Amino acid sequence: MSSTDAIAPAQVRDAAPLFAALGDETRLRLVVKLCAAGPLSITQLSTRSPVSRQAITKHLEVLSDVGLVHSSRRGRERIWELAPRRLEQANEYLARISRQWDDALGRLQNFVER
């Protein structure tokens, strides 16, 4: 693992709630839906969902707390939108972990081949 790829403890503390939020199936489905369709209302997000509108709202609040989504008012509706920068950060964390894993496997291969 190169020192430039090491994830600092503060970054791990920042990333843990992000991945915890994404670790829930309902929240992950909401993120996927917002990625595919763009900004949506609670009504649109809860269509064909086995989860109640109130539960969807609570899940969106969890996603909002970690910076993955944000909402705005349009008339009487709250419109939810993805915060792409936070998803980019998640991707960056995963890419760094992947590089660390590749480095570890390379070191193991070199050790075994010697």
Backbone as a chain_set.jsonl record, in Angstrom:
{"seq": "MSSTDAIAPAQVRDAAPLFAALGDETRLRLVVKLCAAGPLSITQLSTRSPVSRQAITKHLEVLSDVGLVHSSRRGRERIWELAPRRLEQANEYLARISRQWDDALGRLQNFVER", "coords": {"N": [[0.851, -1.17, 0.0], [0.65, 2.096, -0.929], [1.752, 5.181, 0.533], [0.372, 7.372, -0.351], [-2.046, 6.402, -1.036], [-3.169, 5.566, 1.299], [-5.822, 5.568, 3.628], [-6.788, 8.059, 5.705], [-7.46, 8.18, 9.259], [-9.454, 10.127, 9.882], [-10.77, 10.33, 7.467], [-11.858, 7.807, 7.277], [-13.642, 7.888, 9.417], [-15.386, 9.761, 8.346], [-16.33, 8.406, 6.108], [-17.584, 6.09, 7.074], [-20.339, 6.517, 8.103], [-21.54, 7.146, 5.671], [-21.31, 4.78, 4.112], [-22.708, 3.112, 5.811], [-25.271, 4.184, 5.597], [-25.779, 3.623, 2.907], [-25.818, 0.919, 3.084], [-28.293, -0.074, 3.679], [-31.041, -1.694, 2.248], [-33.439, -0.431, 1.329], [-32.712, 2.294, 1.352], [-30.602, 2.241, -0.462], [-31.993, 1.533, -2.776], [-33.516, 3.866, -3.081], [-31.503, 5.714, -3.663], [-30.571, 4.658, -6.089], [-32.882, 4.981, -7.627], [-33.111, 7.794, -7.627], [-30.747, 8.385, -8.955], [-31.284, 7.361, -11.482], [-33.661, 8.651, -12.301], [-33.583, 11.31, -11.588], [-34.447, 14.369, -9.786], [-37.094, 13.78, -7.489], [-40.406, 13.562, -6.095], [-41.784, 12.652, -2.854], [-44.068, 11.171, -3.321], [-43.572, 10.177, -5.908], [-41.278, 8.692, -5.355], [-42.26, 6.746, -3.662], [-43.995, 5.247, -5.155], [-45.09, 2.096, -6.172], [-43.677, 0.884, -4.121], [-42.927, -1.266, -1.412], [-42.739, -0.053, 0.968], [-43.908, 2.361, 3.305], [-44.911, 5.811, 2.751], [-44.144, 7.43, 4.878], [-42.052, 5.936, 5.967], [-40.295, 6.002, 3.822], [-39.703, 8.72, 3.822], [-38.297, 8.899, 6.259], [-36.069, 7.325, 5.64], [-34.974, 8.877, 3.591], [-34.231, 11.096, 5.077], [-32.144, 10.038, 6.593], [-30.32, 9.556, 4.524], [-29.96, 12.182, 3.76], [-28.752, 13.236, 6.046], [-26.177, 12.208, 5.847], [-25.31, 13.456, 3.645], [-25.963, 12.544, 1.08], [-28.307, 13.085, -0.291], [-30.504, 15.863, -0.953], [-33.167, 18.141, -0.223], [-35.759, 20.212, -1.621], [-38.32, 22.68, -1.617], [-41.152, 22.652, -3.667], [-43.786, 24.298, -4.283], [-46.256, 22.711, -2.508], [-44.941, 20.377, -2.246], [-42.124, 18.351, -1.357], [-39.144, 18.023, -2.953], [-36.797, 15.614, -3.732], [-33.33, 15.217, -4.261], [-30.374, 13.844, -5.642], [-27.098, 14.132, -4.252], [-24.454, 14.427, -6.008], [-21.688, 14.717, -5.493], [-21.135, 13.517, -3.042], [-21.57, 10.843, -3.631], [-19.519, 10.516, -5.446], [-17.368, 10.729, -3.707], [-17.732, 8.373, -2.238], [-17.205, 6.543, -4.264], [-14.526, 7.184, -4.722], [-13.378, 6.362, -2.271], [-13.865, 3.586, -2.457], [-12.364, 2.992, -4.741], [-9.78, 3.526, -3.835], [-9.526, 1.594, -1.823], [-9.721, -0.656, -3.422], [-7.372, -0.408, -4.933], [-5.515, -0.733, -2.881], [-6.06, -3.365, -2.162], [-5.371, -4.668, -4.554], [-2.62, -4.084, -4.555], [-1.84, -5.512, -2.252], [-2.436, -8.134, -3.04], [-0.632, -8.341, -5.156], [1.808, -8.18, -3.761], [1.597, -10.548, -2.271], [1.585, -12.421, -4.356], [4.173, -12.001, -5.4], [5.667, -12.848, -3.189], [4.946, -15.56, -2.999], [5.886, -16.512, -5.421], [8.571, -16.255, -5.122]], "CA": [[0.0, 0.0, 0.0], [1.439, 3.318, -0.97], [1.301, 6.136, 1.532], [-0.564, 8.317, -0.951], [-3.349, 5.75, -1.129], [-3.666, 5.235, 2.626], [-6.99, 6.34, 4.044], [-6.561, 8.621, 7.033], [-8.54, 7.885, 10.215], [-10.549, 11.104, 9.756], [-11.521, 9.98, 6.261], [-12.626, 6.601, 7.609], [-14.77, 8.357, 10.236], [-16.301, 10.438, 7.433], [-16.89, 7.438, 5.163], [-18.374, 5.037, 7.731], [-21.784, 6.762, 8.046], [-21.944, 7.122, 4.263], [-21.501, 3.394, 3.709], [-23.787, 2.563, 6.639], [-26.526, 4.629, 4.983], [-25.948, 2.889, 1.651], [-25.93, -0.503, 3.391], [-29.69, -0.453, 3.838], [-31.615, -1.989, 0.931], [-34.404, 0.602, 0.937], [-31.989, 3.53, 1.04], [-29.865, 2.025, -1.705], [-32.978, 1.613, -3.868], [-33.852, 5.277, -3.265], [-30.367, 6.34, -4.35], [-30.601, 4.168, -7.475], [-34.022, 5.628, -8.293], [-32.761, 9.197, -7.846], [-29.704, 8.4, -9.994], [-31.881, 7.057, -12.783], [-34.779, 9.505, -12.694], [-33.398, 12.703, -11.202], [-35.228, 14.829, -8.632], [-38.418, 13.174, -7.385], [-41.179, 13.818, -4.876], [-42.048, 11.471, -2.026], [-45.085, 10.391, -4.035], [-42.908, 9.451, -6.995], [-40.34, 7.727, -4.778], [-42.963, 5.666, -2.969], [-44.797, 4.48, -6.108], [-44.717, 0.673, -6.286], [-42.75, 0.509, -3.055], [-43.581, -1.955, -0.299], [-42.481, 0.757, 2.156], [-44.82, 3.498, 3.394], [-44.355, 7.141, 2.47], [-43.477, 7.894, 6.098], [-40.771, 5.218, 6.063], [-39.432, 6.552, 2.76], [-39.245, 10.02, 4.319], [-37.259, 8.657, 7.274], [-34.868, 6.855, 4.936], [-34.402, 10.039, 2.904], [-33.59, 11.932, 6.09], [-30.853, 9.395, 6.884], [-29.454, 9.852, 3.378], [-29.659, 13.61, 3.826], [-27.814, 13.446, 7.157], [-24.812, 11.871, 5.416], [-24.983, 14.279, 2.488], [-26.204, 11.881, -0.2], [-29.449, 13.712, -0.949], [-31.023, 17.084, -0.342], [-34.529, 18.403, -0.689], [-36.202, 21.596, -1.773], [-39.781, 22.781, -1.715], [-41.799, 23.132, -4.892], [-45.175, 24.379, -3.86], [-46.507, 21.957, -1.271], [-44.168, 19.132, -2.276], [-40.687, 18.316, -1.132], [-38.478, 17.307, -4.042], [-35.512, 15.06, -3.292], [-32.342, 15.163, -5.333], [-29.091, 13.243, -5.293], [-25.926, 14.998, -4.132], [-23.475, 13.579, -6.698], [-20.326, 14.793, -4.932], [-20.991, 12.527, -1.963], [-21.418, 9.54, -4.289], [-18.164, 10.509, -5.99], [-16.475, 10.428, -2.589], [-17.866, 6.934, -1.971], [-16.483, 5.87, -5.344], [-13.091, 7.388, -4.473], [-12.995, 5.464, -1.171], [-13.833, 2.213, -2.965], [-11.238, 2.867, -5.671], [-8.556, 3.452, -3.035], [-9.504, 0.275, -1.187], [-9.441, -1.609, -4.494], [-5.928, -0.327, -5.245], [-4.802, -1.329, -1.747], [-6.248, -4.808, -2.286], [-4.537, -5.099, -5.681], [-1.225, -4.038, -4.088], [-1.634, -6.625, -1.321], [-2.396, -9.371, -3.831], [0.636, -8.325, -5.885], [2.876, -8.54, -2.816], [1.444, -11.959, -1.979], [2.029, -13.162, -5.536], [5.636, -11.932, -5.426], [6.176, -13.677, -2.097], [4.706, -16.961, -3.333], [6.708, -16.857, -6.573], [9.998, -16.297, -4.729]], "C": [[0.889, 1.223, 0.0], [0.876, 4.317, 0.025], [0.322, 7.146, 0.959], [-1.971, 7.725, -1.062], [-3.934, 5.414, 0.234], [-4.829, 6.152, 2.991], [-6.778, 6.762, 5.491], [-7.734, 8.286, 7.954], [-9.723, 8.853, 10.119], [-11.408, 10.799, 8.531], [-12.377, 8.736, 6.501], [-13.844, 6.992, 8.443], [-15.818, 9.052, 9.376], [-17.024, 9.435, 6.534], [-17.821, 6.431, 5.826], [-19.871, 5.319, 7.712], [-22.339, 6.733, 6.617], [-22.241, 5.69, 3.827], [-22.568, 2.702, 4.554], [-25.144, 2.938, 6.042], [-26.799, 3.857, 3.701], [-26.145, 1.392, 1.881], [-27.352, -0.99, 3.601], [-30.335, -0.606, 2.458], [-32.583, -0.906, 0.456], [-33.699, 1.887, 0.558], [-31.201, 3.39, -0.253], [-30.81, 2.086, -2.907], [-33.373, 3.067, -4.144], [-32.742, 6.003, -4.019], [-30.355, 5.934, -5.819], [-31.722, 4.86, -8.247], [-33.714, 7.093, -8.582], [-31.669, 9.336, -8.9], [-30.335, 8.253, -11.376], [-32.88, 8.115, -13.239], [-34.579, 10.98, -12.37], [-34.276, 13.075, -10.026], [-36.654, 14.275, -8.652], [-39.086, 13.569, -6.072], [-41.319, 12.516, -4.083], [-43.069, 10.57, -2.722], [-44.444, 9.561, -5.129], [-41.965, 8.381, -6.453], [-41.053, 6.544, -4.131], [-43.86, 4.84, -3.892], [-44.22, 3.078, -6.264], [-43.691, 0.24, -5.256], [-43.509, -0.215, -1.944], [-43.46, -1.157, 1.017], [-43.408, 1.975, 2.141], [-44.113, 4.812, 3.065], [-43.605, 7.679, 3.688], [-42.118, 7.221, 6.271], [-39.792, 5.74, 5.019], [-38.858, 7.886, 3.228], [-38.14, 9.841, 5.351], [-35.96, 8.18, 6.631], [-34.187, 8.01, 4.194], [-33.701, 10.969, 3.89], [-32.238, 11.363, 6.511], [-29.867, 9.691, 5.763], [-29.05, 11.326, 3.361], [-28.625, 13.909, 4.912], [-26.372, 13.156, 6.771], [-24.428, 12.585, 4.122], [-25.214, 13.648, 1.133], [-27.362, 12.482, -0.984], [-29.753, 15.035, -0.263], [-32.393, 17.343, -0.93], [-34.751, 19.899, -0.833], [-37.721, 21.566, -1.895], [-40.17, 23.302, -3.093], [-43.29, 23.132, -4.593], [-45.34, 23.665, -2.538], [-45.682, 20.677, -1.193], [-42.703, 19.368, -1.934], [-40.085, 17.461, -2.231], [-37.089, 16.896, -3.565], [-34.594, 14.878, -4.489], [-31.048, 14.567, -4.787], [-28.013, 14.312, -5.188], [-24.743, 14.226, -4.728], [-22.079, 13.619, -6.088], [-20.111, 13.749, -3.846], [-20.862, 11.121, -2.547], [-20.035, 9.409, -4.913], [-17.154, 10.189, -4.889], [-16.537, 8.949, -2.24], [-17.094, 6.136, -3.01], [-14.97, 5.998, -5.148], [-12.594, 6.483, -3.345], [-12.869, 4.032, -1.679], [-12.671, 1.997, -3.928], [-9.917, 2.75, -4.899], [-8.43, 2.095, -2.362], [-9.177, -0.796, -2.224], [-7.957, -1.608, -4.856], [-5.107, -0.955, -4.12], [-4.888, -2.855, -1.821], [-5.385, -5.357, -3.413], [-3.065, -5.115, -5.29], [-0.919, -5.214, -3.166], [-1.563, -7.951, -2.071], [-1.104, -9.467, -4.638], [1.806, -8.706, -4.987], [2.81, -10.021, -2.462], [1.932, -12.817, -3.15], [3.545, -13.162, -5.633], [6.263, -12.822, -4.363], [6.078, -15.153, -2.458], [5.639, -17.399, -4.469], [8.193, -16.883, -6.225], [10.31, -17.559, -4.076]], "O": [[1.778, 1.358, 0.841], [-0.317, 4.308, 0.326], [-0.476, 7.72, 1.699], [-2.957, 8.454, -1.169], [-5.095, 5.013, 0.316], [-4.817, 7.348, 2.699], [-6.611, 5.927, 6.381], [-8.864, 8.126, 7.493], [-10.872, 8.437, 10.261], [-12.624, 10.988, 8.554], [-13.49, 8.632, 5.984], [-14.945, 6.494, 8.211], [-17.013, 8.941, 9.648], [-18.206, 9.608, 6.236], [-18.764, 5.963, 5.189], [-20.634, 4.431, 7.331], [-23.484, 6.337, 6.399], [-23.291, 5.416, 3.247], [-23.256, 1.804, 4.069], [-26.056, 2.112, 5.989], [-27.941, 3.477, 3.441], [-26.586, 0.677, 0.981], [-27.588, -2.195, 3.691], [-30.183, 0.264, 1.601], [-32.539, -0.51, -0.709], [-34.043, 2.511, -0.447], [-31.144, 4.326, -1.051], [-30.45, 2.639, -3.946], [-33.546, 3.457, -5.299], [-33.012, 6.811, -4.908], [-30.151, 6.774, -6.695], [-31.528, 5.277, -9.39], [-34.021, 7.585, -9.667], [-31.666, 10.304, -9.66], [-29.955, 8.946, -12.319], [-32.942, 8.443, -14.424], [-35.346, 11.818, -12.843], [-34.798, 12.197, -9.339], [-37.33, 14.294, -9.681], [-38.423, 13.869, -5.08], [-41.012, 11.431, -4.578], [-42.938, 9.346, -2.706], [-44.737, 8.373, -5.264], [-41.862, 7.293, -7.02], [-40.493, 5.449, -4.063], [-44.428, 3.837, -3.46], [-43.017, 2.903, -6.462], [-42.916, -0.683, -5.504], [-44.614, 0.187, -1.582], [-44.015, -1.551, 2.043], [-43.662, 2.551, 1.083], [-42.886, 4.904, 3.097], [-42.557, 8.31, 3.549], [-41.148, 7.863, 6.674], [-38.603, 5.9, 5.297], [-37.669, 8.152, 3.052], [-37.145, 10.564, 5.317], [-34.874, 8.591, 7.04], [-32.959, 8.101, 4.178], [-32.676, 11.564, 3.557], [-31.295, 12.114, 6.757], [-28.714, 10.037, 6.018], [-27.927, 11.665, 2.988], [-27.733, 14.735, 4.719], [-25.447, 13.775, 7.298], [-23.353, 12.349, 3.569], [-24.718, 14.155, 0.127], [-27.392, 12.395, -2.212], [-29.315, 15.289, 0.859], [-32.736, 16.832, -1.996], [-34.04, 20.722, -0.256], [-38.314, 20.543, -2.237], [-39.591, 24.26, -3.606], [-43.956, 22.098, -4.646], [-44.652, 23.971, -1.564], [-45.722, 19.972, -0.184], [-42.138, 20.432, -2.188], [-40.474, 16.307, -2.416], [-36.315, 17.712, -3.065], [-35.01, 14.451, -5.566], [-30.688, 14.767, -3.627], [-28.016, 15.282, -5.945], [-24.098, 13.451, -4.022], [-21.354, 12.627, -6.166], [-19.033, 13.165, -3.742], [-20.121, 10.296, -2.012], [-19.446, 8.328, -4.912], [-16.192, 9.457, -5.121], [-15.505, 8.333, -1.974], [-16.409, 5.168, -2.678], [-14.225, 5.046, -5.377], [-11.514, 5.9, -3.448], [-11.895, 3.342, -1.376], [-12.06, 0.928, -3.929], [-9.044, 1.967, -5.27], [-7.346, 1.512, -2.334], [-8.439, -1.738, -1.934], [-7.357, -2.663, -5.059], [-4.113, -1.634, -4.381], [-3.904, -3.55, -1.572], [-4.739, -6.392, -3.253], [-2.337, -6.042, -5.646], [0.135, -5.84, -3.281], [-0.72, -8.794, -1.767], [-0.544, -10.553, -4.787], [2.69, -9.459, -5.395], [3.844, -10.682, -2.364], [2.613, -13.823, -2.948], [4.148, -14.198, -5.914], [7.275, -13.476, -4.613], [7.025, -15.91, -2.245], [6.124, -18.531, -4.474], [8.989, -17.472, -6.957], [11.452, -17.781, -3.676]]}, "num_chains": 1, "name": "protein.A"}
